[in-house]
Amino acid sequence: MTEIQKSKHYDLEKRTFEFAKRVRGFVKKIPRTISNIEDGKQLIRSSGSVGANYIEANESLSKKDFIMRVKICRKEAKETIYWLKLIDDSNIVNLSNENKLLILEATELMKIFGAILEKCK
């Protein structure tokens, strides 16, 4: 791998890590209702899984393994959007804005992983 490719991998690893951290910060701020607690747990799992699977993809043993891990990254990003949409943040304007920004980031990550998959064909 060239130095440029390594830095691109690192940037996406860093970006997915920062995304998972932002999601955790968001979950700490949401109102504590039964549904938000359960949805928050799922949200934390799926957002963390995006980056964890990307790290696994970078350490893959074959092209087939790499493709499968990237597909999981894309799937987990999509699932994260689902949980973000379910979170009830309607009473707090700044949380609603933060939620929208997280949905935007998850959508961008989903598109990035989709583009990686297209290039692997």
Residue, then its C-alpha position, 0 to 999 in steps of 0.5 A: m500500500t502506498e503512503i497516500q492509501k494508508s493516510k486515506h484508510y487512517d482518515l476514515e478510521k479516525r472519522t468513524f471513531e469520531f462519529a461513534k464518540r459524537v453519538r455517545g455524547f448525543v445519547k448522554k444528552i437525550p431525555r431518559t425515557i424507556s424508549n430512548i434508553e433502549d433505542g440509545k443502546q442500539l444506536i451506540r452499538s450500531s455507530g461503534s460497529v461502523g468503525a470497528n468493522y472498517i478496522e477489520a476491513n483494513e486488516s482483511l485476509s482477502k478481497k472477499d473478506f474486505i468487501m464483506r466487512v465494508k458491506i457490514c460498515r454500510k449496513e451499520a451506518k444505515e442502521t444508525i440512521y434508523w435509530l437516530k430517527l427513532i430517538d425522541d428529541s422533539n422537546i430540545v431544539n439543540l438536540s434535534n439539530e445535533n441529531k440531524l447532523l449525526i444523520l447527515e454524517a451517517t448518510e455520508l459514511m454510508k455513501i463512502f462505503g457504497a463508493i468503496l464497494e463500487k470500486c471493488k467491482 
